[in-house]
């Protein structure tokens, strides 16, 4: 990535030097665990196969995706995942409509943001197991990534069967891929909501944010460091409404994936109970620095999303079955609100 291409990137979308973010992530991301060539090749081949096999099981559980091809995944190392994450973020935020900013100011902001994003992705890149990017890949039509060194390291740390753990990871990520490929409108809706949230209509909104800052800081302290509460308090009413829709959607997608993973797991992953138990303990663990970083990055809030979304899905599927639950994918109007996620009966009444 050249300085000239970096400058071109700064002329559209958010003022972020994406090229610098790529280079920073590649420089800072840690090497994966040592592994011999034969073990690495076997893992890569197995994960590619597991992704397609897992999606078949997901289709059996959900009833979605009939007739769609069963695709393999891209099995990557840590630097490749970080580079793909940067490309996906750049693509997703390219439509943000921002007020005109002097070139010098955009360059300074873009450099700072590029360094920060690169550093964050270097940290996350040594931990993420897999990810479905609905805007990734050469044709921008979606890409499922499995980070082989992280899956290997997690499997070794949990001391669970390698064949079971890889398929278990793929069940979750294959569900995300099926959500976006089997529901035609979801990808564009998600991109539109992101674009609305990131766009700033006028400088007056920024001034209003500054006016709310003292109250937001006090509320942040009262919430014991809830980063999501701080973000919400800094938004104006319009942005807060978009944020509500985004959080409701992502909570649903994560909870639905967890539900499907647990529903399919016992039949195809013999050690699923042990994996789930040990993985949950590992997810909550880590040293003090790691826990602080996870809180700052919103990882703890994401863990809450898994729980809330899974409880909602469990309740609805228990009440009306998976076929009834699937009416949730009819249109944006049938998606649950944030309030309904905590009270599934309200969604059942509204959509019934």
N, C-alpha and C positions, 0 to 999 in steps of 0.2 A: 504494500500500500504506500503510494507516494504522497508527498506533501500536497501536490496538486489535486490528487483524488480526494485527499482529506478535506481540502478546501471546498471541492464540489459537494461533498457530503454535508457540509455545514450550511449550504444554501437552501436545503429543503428540510421540512419536518422540525424535529427538536434540535436545539443547538448542542449536538453531541458529536465529538470527533470519534466516529465509529472505528476508523482505522487505528487510532491510538488505543481504543478499547481492546481491539483484537491483539495488538502487539503487547499491551500490558498484561492481558490475561495469559498469553502464550509464554511470556517471560516469567510470570510469578507462579503459575500453576505447578504444583508439586508432581514429581514423577510417581508413577504407579508402583505397586509392590513388585518385587522381583519375582519372575516366573519364567520357567524354561519355555522354549519355542513350541514344543509339542503340546504342553498344557494350554498355552495361549491359543494355538490353532484349534484345539478341540473345543475350547470355550467359545471362540468366535463362531465356529460352525454350528455348535449346539444352540447358541442364542439366536442365530438367524432362523433356524428351524423352529425354535420355541415360540417366536413371535407369531408366526403363521398358525401354529398349533393352538396357541393360547387364544387367538382371535376366534378360532372355530369353537372353542369352549365358551367364549363370551357370547357368541351368537346363539348358542344353545340356551344359555341362561336368559338372555335379554329378548330374543326373538327379533333382533335388529340385524340388518346387513345381508339379507338373503339375496343371492345373485352377485354380490360384490366379490372381486378377486381377493384371495388370501395372500397378502403381501409379506415379504420378509422385512426385517428391520435393518437399519444401518448400525453395525457394531463399531464403536469408535473408542479412541483413547481420550484422555482428559483434555489435551489441547484442541483436538478436533471438536469435542463437545462445546468448549468455550467459544470457538470460532463460529460454530453453528448457532449458538445462543445469541451472539452479537448480531449475526445476520438476521435472525428471526426478530430480534428486538427492533432493529433498524427498519425492517419491512413493516412491522406492525405499527410503528409510530410515524411512518412516513407521511400519513395523511393528517397529522396534527396541524391545526391552523393557529399559528402564533402571530402576535403583532410584529411589525417590522422592527428589527433591532440593528443598530449599527454593526458593520462588519467586524470592527475591532472587539466590540463587546461579545459578539457571537463566538469569536475565536477564543477569547479568554474563557468564556463559559464552556465552550465545547471541549477545550483542553482539560479543564477540571473535571467535567462530567465523564470524559473518556477515561481518564485515570481512575476515577472512582468506580465506574462500571467494570473496567478491566480487573481491578482489585477484588471486587465482589465476586465476579465470575471465577476468578482463580480460587477463591475460598470455596465457593459452592461446587466447583468442578471436581474437587477431590472427594465429594460426598454424594452427589446425585447419582442415582442408579440408572434411571431412564427418563425419557421425556418424549411426549408427542408434540411436535411443533406444527400446528395447522397451516403455517405460512412458510415452512422451510422446504428445502430441496431445490434442485435446479429449475423445476417448473413452478415453484411456489405453491404447490398443491398439497403440501403436507409431508412430514418426514418423522418417522419413529426412530429415536436414537436410544441405544443401549450402551452404557459406558462400561466396557468390559473390565478394566482394572478395578473399578469401584464395586462391581458385582462380585468379583473374585475376592476382594479384600473383605467385604461384608460377610460373604459366605464363610470365609475362613474364621472371622471373628466370632460369628454366631455358632460355628461348629455344627452346621446342618448339611445334609446331602446337596452336592453341587447341582445335580440334575433337578432336584425339587426346587431349590432356591431360584434358579434361573427362570423356570417356568412360572413360579409364583410372581416374580417381578414382572414378567411379560403379561400376566393376566391383567394387572392394573393398567399398564401402559397401552395394551391392546384395546382395553375398554375406552380409553380416551380417544384412540384413533377411530374406533367405531362410532363414538359419539359424533365426531365431526364429519365422517364420511357417510354415515347412514342418515343423518339429519341435514338435508340440503341447505337449509337457511342458517344453520348455526354459525358457520365460519364467518359469513358476512356480518351477521348480527354482532358477533364478538368483536370483530374489527371496528365496526361502527361505534360501539360503546367505548372502546379504548380511545378512538379518535376524538369522540365528544369529551371524554374526561380530560384528555391531555390538552385540548384546545382552550385557549384563553381569549375570551371575546373582546376585552378592552382593558386598558390599564387601570380603570376604576375598580375592577374586580381584584386586582393585585393590592390596591390600597385597602380595600375592605378586608383582605386577608391579614394585612399588617395590623389593622384595628382589632382583629380577633385574637391576635397572637398572645397577649397577656392572659386572657381567659383560658386559651388553649393550653398554655404552659401549666397553669394551676390545675386544670382538669387532668393533664397528663400525670402530674405528681399524685393527684388523688387516686388515679387509676393504677398506680404502682407500675408505671412504665408501659402501659398498653399503647403501642405505636399506632394501632389502627384507630384508637380513640382520638389521638392527636391529629391524624390525617383528616378524620371526619370533621373535627371542630374547625379546621383551617379552611374547609370548603364553604363556598356559598351555597345557597339552596339548590341552584340548578346542578352544580357539580355533585352535590351530595346525593341528589336523586339518581344521577348516573352511577355514582359509586355504589349506591344501594343495589342497583341492577347488576353491576359487575360482580359484587360480592355474593349476591344471591346465585348468580350463574356459576361462578367458580366453586362455591360451596356445594351446589348440586352436583357438578361434574366430579368433584373429588369424592364426595360421599357415595355417589352412584358407583364409581369405580371400586371403592372399598367394599361396598355391598356385593358387587358382582364377583370380586376376587374371593371373598369369603364364601359365596354361594357355590362357585365353581371349584374352589380349592380342594375340599374334602374328597371329591370324586377323582381328581387327577393329580393331586400333590399329596402323597402319603403322609409326609411329615408336616403338613400345613399348621397343625395346632402348635407344634414346637416352634416353627418358624415365626408365627404370629406373636407368640408369647415373648420370645427372645428379641425379636425385632422391635416390639413396643418398648421393652426395657432399654434397648440400645438407643432408640429415638429420643428417650427422655434423658439419657445420660450425657457424658461429656464433661470436660473440665470447665472451670469457671470462665475462661476466656472464650471457649467454644460456645457456652451458653449465652454469654453476653452478645457475641456476634450473631447468634441465631435470633436473639430477641430484637437486635437492631435491624436485622434483615427481614423481620416479619415471619420467620419460620415458626415461631410459637403460635402466632395467629393462624398460620396455615394448618397446624396440628388441630386447632379447634375446629377449623372448617371440615376436616375429615370426620370428626366426631359428630358435628351437627348434621352434616349432609348425609352421613351413613344412617343416623337415627331417623331422619326424615324418610329416606328411601326404605328402610326396614319397616317403618310404620305403614307407609302407603302400600308397599307390596304385600304386607301382611293383611291389609284391609281389603284390597281389590285385585291382588295378583299382579304379575308383571305386565300382562296385556293392558290392564287398567292403568298401571303406572306409566306405560308408554304414551298415553295421551299427553303427557307432559311435553313431548317433542312435537306437538302439532304446530305450534307457532310461538313467537315470543310472548303472546298473551297468556299462554297456558303454563309458562314457567312460574315457579313459586316466587313470591316476594321474600324479602329477608324475614318479615314477621311470620309468614306462613311456614318457613323452614323450621322455626321453633314450635309451631303449632300446626302440625300436618292436617288436623281435622278441618282447619279453615280452608286449606287448599282443596281438600276433598269436597267440601260444601260448595266452594266457588266454581269448581270445574265440573261438578256433578250436574 
